[in-house]
Amino acid sequence: MASVEFVHVSKRYGRVEAVSDLSLRIADGEFMTLVGPSGCGKSTTLNMLAGLDEVSAGEILIDDEAVTGMPASERDIAMVFQSYALYPHMSVRDNLGFALKVHGEAKAAIAAKVDRAAAMLGIADLLDRKPRQLSGGQRQRVALGRALVREPRLFLLDEPLSNLDAKLRVQMRAELRLLFDRLETTVVFVTHDQAEAMTLSDRVAIFDRGVVQQVGTPMELYDAPANTFVAGFLGSPPMTFLEATVADGAAGPMLAGEGFALAAPAPRDRLRRGQPVVVGIRPEDIEVSRDAAGHPAATAISLVEPMGSTTIVYAPLGGKLIAIETDKGTDLAPGDPIGIGVPPDRLHLFDPETGRSLSA
């Protein structure tokens, strides 16, 4: 295992800054996920850690040892890419043991490590097949096994599940987490998929345009997002953002917008009358009533999407079409009038100019 630290690291391609002033520490044995949209800098960060990209500024440390100028081959890192990159003319057994053979390990030691990795990944009965005889999930297991047999101090995974179909991706996601729990090793995982980030990670670093927006456990980021980017990136359907103004109410400050007036969350002393705010609401936090009269917001259903375990309904509010998560057996239908309420402690408030949370 190994700890990792980025100290004010930047990467520039000409005038384009792909990663900007990154400072991040990953603990020994931690599963850290770097997540964000395409072009946000997450893969560039991984490549700098692997030694595949040069650092423009700053320093990278592994186990408190500076490795910034160290060749990739000397960093004791194993990397698994989005493409399986298997040798098509070799058997699974030879693919798994190839790196060990190149490094001159004894045949008996190679065989033992290959057998152990194959058993761990459930591919022991595939060792004599060629890659073309394997499914996508099996090829991905072989790619993982090739990294496992090296027994590195650090595993780097760059979107290893993105080439799999949706069902297999969910299965492999669970298998990955169980595997690395058993190995008790340090993992840096890159993905654009927020579900993978939420389910796999000890902690998550969310990138946008080369800058880390927030670092924390999955639920810390979900429940207390630092800004509108983090709030909108995590969650499916995503958080709805409504424009509002702080107004006086009978029981305290209210958040008044187009077609709604919601009680403001605590602490209320940070809010002032007339202050513009952005109100963030997650679909699962919205309470729906058949009786629209007397509710802080009234609207009508526009669309119903049965999702199996839940049903998502959509309704106009505040100039937006908001998503509302309801029970799978709901009988709500398009055109039905509804009242909407949200518990104050489930509302998220953001500054409309900076996007930053007003709850911090």
C-alpha positions in Angstrom: 0.0 0.0 0.0 1.0 3.6 -0.4 -0.1 7.2 0.3 -0.2 9.8 -2.5 0.0 13.5 -2.3 -0.3 16.2 -5.0 1.3 19.4 -3.9 0.2 22.4 -6.0 0.3 20.4 -9.2 -0.5 21.9 -12.5 -0.4 20.6 -16.1 -0.4 22.9 -19.1 -0.6 22.2 -22.8 0.5 25.5 -24.3 -2.0 28.1 -23.1 -4.5 25.5 -21.9 -4.3 24.5 -18.2 -5.7 21.0 -18.0 -5.0 20.8 -14.2 -4.7 23.8 -12.0 -3.0 24.0 -8.6 -4.1 20.6 -7.4 -3.4 19.8 -3.8 -4.8 16.5 -2.7 -3.7 13.7 -0.2 -4.8 10.1 -0.6 -4.4 8.0 2.5 -2.6 4.6 2.6 -5.2 1.9 1.7 -7.9 4.4 0.5 -10.1 4.0 -2.5 -10.1 7.5 -4.0 -12.2 8.3 -7.1 -11.6 11.3 -9.4 -14.8 12.1 -11.1 -16.1 14.8 -13.5 -17.2 15.4 -17.1 -15.0 14.9 -20.1 -12.1 17.3 -20.3 -12.1 18.2 -16.5 -8.6 17.0 -15.8 -9.2 13.7 -14.0 -7.4 11.4 -16.5 -4.5 13.9 -16.8 -4.1 13.8 -13.1 -4.0 10.0 -13.2 -1.4 10.1 -16.0 0.8 12.5 -14.1 0.7 10.2 -11.1 1.6 7.2 -13.3 4.5 9.1 -14.9 2.9 9.1 -18.3 2.5 12.9 -18.4 5.1 15.4 -17.2 4.1 17.8 -14.4 4.2 21.5 -15.4 4.4 22.7 -11.8 4.2 21.3 -8.3 5.2 18.0 -6.9 3.8 14.4 -6.6 4.7 12.2 -3.6 4.2 8.5 -3.1 4.8 7.4 0.5 6.2 10.9 1.1 8.9 10.3 -1.6 9.0 12.8 -4.5 8.4 11.0 -7.7 7.7 14.0 -10.0 10.7 13.3 -12.3 10.8 9.5 -11.8 10.3 7.2 -14.8 6.9 5.4 -14.8 8.7 2.0 -14.6 10.3 2.9 -11.2 7.1 4.0 -9.4 5.8 0.5 -8.6 2.3 1.3 -10.0 -0.1 -0.9 -11.9 -2.6 0.8 -14.3 -5.8 -0.6 -15.9 -7.1 1.4 -18.9 -10.5 1.8 -20.5 -9.3 -0.4 -23.3 -8.4 -3.9 -22.3 -5.1 -3.8 -24.3 -4.6 -7.6 -24.2 -2.1 -9.4 -26.4 -4.4 -11.2 -28.9 -2.0 -13.9 -29.8 -1.4 -14.9 -26.1 -3.5 -17.1 -23.9 -5.1 -15.6 -20.8 -2.4 -17.3 -18.7 0.4 -15.7 -20.8 -1.3 -12.3 -20.7 -1.5 -12.4 -16.9 2.1 -13.5 -16.5 3.8 -11.5 -19.3 5.0 -8.5 -17.1 6.4 -10.9 -14.5 8.2 -12.9 -17.3 9.8 -9.7 -18.6 11.0 -8.8 -15.2 12.7 -12.2 -15.0 10.7 -13.9 -12.3 11.0 -17.6 -11.8 8.4 -19.8 -13.7 7.1 -21.3 -10.5 6.5 -17.9 -8.9 4.8 -16.6 -12.0 2.5 -19.7 -12.1 1.6 -19.2 -8.5 0.7 -15.5 -8.9 -1.2 -16.1 -12.0 -3.3 -19.0 -10.4 -4.0 -16.8 -7.3 -5.1 -13.8 -9.4 -7.2 -16.0 -11.7 -9.0 -17.7 -8.7 -9.6 -14.3 -7.1 -11.2 -12.9 -10.3 -13.1 -16.1 -11.2 -11.3 -16.7 -14.5 -9.4 -19.9 -13.5 -11.2 -21.9 -16.1 -10.3 -19.4 -18.9 -6.5 -19.5 -18.6 -6.0 -21.4 -21.9 -8.3 -19.2 -24.0 -7.3 -16.4 -26.2 -8.8 -12.9 -25.7 -11.0 -13.2 -28.8 -12.8 -16.1 -27.0 -13.8 -14.0 -24.1 -16.7 -11.7 -23.3 -16.2 -8.0 -22.5 -16.5 -8.7 -18.8 -14.0 -11.6 -18.9 -11.5 -9.4 -20.8 -11.8 -6.7 -18.2 -11.1 -9.3 -15.5 -8.0 -10.4 -17.4 -6.8 -6.7 -17.6 -7.4 -6.4 -13.8 -5.6 -9.7 -13.2 -2.5 -8.5 -15.2 -2.3 -5.6 -12.7 -2.9 -7.8 -9.7 -0.1 -10.3 -10.4 2.4 -7.5 -10.1 1.4 -6.8 -6.5 2.1 -3.1 -6.8 1.9 -0.6 -4.0 -0.6 1.5 -5.9 -3.4 0.7 -8.4 -4.6 3.2 -11.0 -7.8 2.6 -12.9 -8.8 4.8 -15.8 -12.5 4.3 -16.6 -12.1 0.5 -16.7 -15.9 -0.2 -16.8 -17.0 2.2 -19.5 -16.8 -0.3 -22.3 -19.2 -2.7 -20.6 -23.0 -2.9 -21.0 -25.1 -1.4 -18.2 -25.9 -4.7 -16.5 -22.3 -6.0 -16.5 -21.1 -2.6 -15.4 -23.2 -2.9 -12.2 -21.9 -6.4 -11.6 -18.3 -5.5 -12.1 -18.7 -2.4 -9.9 -19.6 -4.7 -7.0 -16.9 -7.1 -7.8 -14.3 -4.4 -7.9 -15.2 -3.1 -4.5 -15.1 -6.5 -2.9 -11.8 -7.3 -4.6 -10.0 -4.2 -3.4 -11.5 -4.6 0.1 -9.8 -8.0 0.2 -6.5 -6.6 -1.1 -6.5 -3.6 1.3 -4.5 -1.6 -1.2 -4.5 2.0 -2.4 -6.6 2.7 -5.4 -7.0 5.8 -7.5 -10.0 5.4 -9.8 -11.1 7.7 -12.6 -14.6 7.8 -14.0 -17.2 10.2 -15.5 -20.0 8.0 -14.0 -21.3 9.4 -10.7 -22.9 6.1 -9.8 -19.5 4.5 -9.8 -18.1 7.3 -7.7 -20.8 7.0 -5.2 -20.8 3.2 -4.8 -17.1 2.4 -5.0 -15.3 5.1 -3.1 -14.0 5.9 0.3 -13.7 9.5 -0.8 -14.4 11.3 -4.0 -12.7 14.3 -5.6 -15.0 16.1 -8.1 -13.2 18.0 -10.9 -14.4 20.7 -13.2 -12.3 22.5 -15.8 -9.1 21.3 -14.2 -10.0 22.4 -10.6 -11.1 20.2 -7.7 -14.4 21.5 -6.6 -14.9 19.4 -3.5 -13.4 16.3 -1.8 -15.2 14.1 0.7 -17.1 10.9 1.3 -19.8 10.2 -1.2 -22.6 11.1 1.2 -20.8 14.3 2.4 -20.7 15.5 -1.2 -24.4 14.4 -1.8 -25.8 15.9 1.4 -23.6 19.0 1.7 -22.4 20.1 -1.8 -20.0 23.0 -1.8 -21.5 24.6 -5.0 -24.0 24.2 -7.7 -21.7 22.2 -9.9 -21.2 19.4 -7.3 -24.9 19.5 -6.3 -26.0 19.1 -10.0 -23.4 16.5 -10.8 -24.3 14.0 -8.2 -27.8 12.5 -8.2 -30.1 11.0 -10.8 -32.4 12.7 -11.6 -30.2 15.7 -10.7 -31.0 18.4 -8.2 -33.4 21.1 -9.5 -32.2 24.8 -9.1 -34.9 27.5 -8.7 -34.3 31.2 -8.5 -35.8 32.8 -5.4 -35.7 35.9 -3.2 -35.7 36.0 0.6 -38.9 37.5 1.9 -40.6 37.9 5.3 -43.0 35.2 6.4 -45.3 34.8 9.4 -42.9 32.2 11.0 -39.7 33.6 9.6 -37.8 34.1 6.4 -39.3 32.6 3.2 -37.9 31.7 -0.2 -40.2 33.2 -2.7 -40.0 32.4 -6.4 -42.3 31.9 -9.4 -45.2 29.9 -8.1 -43.7 28.9 -4.7 -42.9 30.2 -1.2 -40.9 27.8 0.9 -39.7 28.2 4.5 -36.0 29.0 4.6 -33.7 26.5 6.3 -31.6 27.2 9.4 -29.5 29.1 10.2 -31.7 31.9 9.1 -29.6 34.8 10.5 -27.3 34.6 7.4 -30.2 35.6 5.1 -31.5 39.1 4.6 -34.7 40.4 3.1 -34.5 40.9 -0.6 -31.5 38.7 -1.0 -31.4 36.6 -4.2 -30.6 33.0 -3.8 -30.6 29.8 -5.8 -32.7 27.0 -4.1 -31.5 23.5 -4.7 -34.1 20.6 -4.3 -33.4 16.9 -4.7 -36.2 14.8 -6.3 -36.5 12.5 -3.2 -37.0 15.4 -0.8 -40.2 16.7 -2.4 -43.5 16.0 -0.7 -46.5 15.7 -2.9 -50.2 16.2 -2.0 -53.3 15.6 -4.1 -54.8 18.7 -2.4 -53.0 21.7 -4.0 -54.9 24.3 -1.8 -52.9 25.8 1.0 -49.6 24.4 -0.2 -46.5 26.6 -0.6 -46.4 25.5 -4.2 -49.1 24.3 -6.5 -48.7 22.9 -10.0 -49.8 20.0 -12.2 -48.2 16.8 -13.4 -46.6 17.0 -16.9 -45.0 13.6 -17.3 -44.8 10.3 -15.5 -41.8 7.9 -15.8 -42.1 4.5 -14.1 -38.6 3.4 -13.2 -39.5 0.0 -11.5 -38.6 0.6 -7.9 -39.7 4.2 -8.0 -41.7 6.5 -10.3 -40.4 9.9 -11.3 -43.0 12.6 -12.1 -42.3 15.9 -13.7 -44.1 19.2 -13.1 -43.5 22.9 -13.9 -42.3 25.1 -11.0 -40.3 28.3 -10.9 -40.0 28.3 -14.6 -38.4 24.8 -14.6 -39.6 21.3 -15.1 -38.8 19.7 -11.8 -38.3 16.0 -11.1 -40.2 14.4 -8.1 -39.4 10.9 -6.9 -42.6 9.0 -5.8 -43.5 5.5 -4.9 -43.5 2.9 -7.6 -47.3 2.3 -7.1 -48.3 6.0 -7.5 -51.5 6.6 -9.5 -50.5 10.2 -10.4 -51.1 10.9 -14.0 -50.4 13.8 -16.4 -52.7 16.7 -15.8 -53.3 15.9 -12.1 -53.1 19.0 -9.8 -50.7 18.6 -6.9 -49.3 20.6 -4.0 -45.6 20.5 -3.3 -43.7 21.0 -0.1 -40.1 20.5 1.0 -38.9 20.2 4.6 -36.7 23.3 5.2 -33.7 21.2 6.4 -33.7 19.4 3.0 -33.3 22.6 1.0 -29.9 23.7 -0.3 -29.1 27.4 -0.8 -26.5 28.8 -3.1 -25.1 32.2 -4.1 -26.5 33.1 -7.6 -23.3 34.8 -8.6 -20.6 32.4 -7.4 -22.6 29.2 -7.1 -21.2 28.5 -3.7 -23.2 27.0 -0.9 -24.7 29.4 1.6 -24.8 26.7 4.2 -21.0 26.4 4.7 
